[in-house]
C-alpha cells in the first residue's frame, strides 16, 4: 500500500494554513539572516535574508489568495443552493 504525503491527507483549509505558517517561518528566517548579516557586515547574508523575506511574503500572499478563492467558491455554492 502506497503512503500518501502528509499534505495530501489534509483538508484545503488546513493545507493553506500549513502553507501560510511555512511562509511566515521563511519570512522570520529572512529577518534573522538579514540581522546577522548586518551585525557581521556580511552582504551575502543580508541579501539572502531580504530574499527569504520577499519569497516568504509572496508565498503567504498566494496562500491568502487561495483562501479567498476557496471562501468565494463556497459562498457561491451556498447562494446558488438557496436560489434553487
C-alpha positions as CSV (number, residue, x, y, z in Angstrom):
1,X,0.0,0.0,0.0
2,X,1.4,3.4,-1.1
3,X,1.6,6.0,1.6
4,X,0.4,9.5,0.7
5,X,2.4,12.5,1.8
6,X,1.1,14.2,4.9
7,X,-0.1,17.2,3.0
8,X,-2.3,15.1,0.7
9,X,-4.4,14.0,3.7
10,X,-5.3,17.5,4.8
11,X,-8.4,19.5,4.0
12,X,-7.9,22.5,1.8
13,X,-8.2,25.0,4.8
14,X,-5.5,23.0,6.7
15,X,-3.3,22.9,3.7
16,X,-3.4,26.7,3.2
17,X,-2.8,27.2,7.0
18,X,0.2,25.0,6.7
19,X,1.4,26.9,3.7
20,X,1.0,30.2,5.5
21,X,2.8,29.0,8.6
22,X,5.7,27.8,6.4
23,X,5.7,31.2,4.6
24,X,5.8,33.1,7.9
25,X,8.7,30.9,9.1
26,X,10.6,31.7,5.9
27,X,10.0,35.4,6.5
28,X,11.2,35.1,10.0
29,X,14.3,33.2,8.9
30,X,14.9,36.1,6.5
31,X,14.7,38.7,9.2
32,X,17.2,36.8,11.3
33,X,19.6,36.3,8.4
34,X,19.4,40.0,7.5
35,X,20.1,41.0,11.1
36,X,23.0,38.6,11.4
37,X,24.3,39.9,8.0
38,X,24.1,43.5,9.2
39,X,25.8,42.6,12.6
40,X,28.6,40.8,10.9
41,X,28.8,43.1,7.8
42,X,28.1,40.2,5.6
43,X,26.5,41.5,2.4
44,X,25.6,38.0,1.1
45,X,23.8,37.1,4.3
46,X,21.9,40.4,4.3
47,X,20.8,39.8,0.7
48,X,19.8,36.2,1.4
49,X,17.7,37.5,4.3
50,X,15.9,40.0,2.2
51,X,15.2,37.4,-0.5
52,X,13.9,35.0,2.1
53,X,11.6,37.7,3.4
54,X,10.4,38.6,0.0
55,X,9.7,34.9,-1.0
56,X,8.0,34.2,2.3
57,X,5.8,37.2,1.9
58,X,4.9,36.2,-1.7
59,X,4.1,32.6,-0.6
60,X,1.9,34.0,2.2
61,X,0.0,36.2,-0.3
62,X,-0.6,33.2,-2.6
63,X,-2.0,31.2,0.3
64,X,-4.2,34.1,1.3
65,X,-5.5,34.3,-2.3
66,X,-6.2,30.5,-2.2
67,X,-8.2,31.0,1.0
68,X,-10.1,33.9,-0.5
69,X,-10.9,31.9,-3.7
70,X,-12.0,28.9,-1.7
71,X,-14.2,31.1,0.5
72,X,-15.7,32.8,-2.5
73,X,-16.4,29.4,-4.1
74,X,-18.2,28.1,-1.0
75,X,-20.3,31.3,-0.8
76,X,-21.2,31.0,-4.4
77,X,-22.4,27.4,-3.9
78,X,-24.3,28.3,-0.8
79,X,-26.0,31.2,-2.6
80,X,-26.7,29.0,-5.7
81,X,-28.3,26.3,-3.5
82,X,-30.5,28.9,-1.8
83,X,-31.9,30.1,-5.1
84,X,-32.8,26.7,-6.4
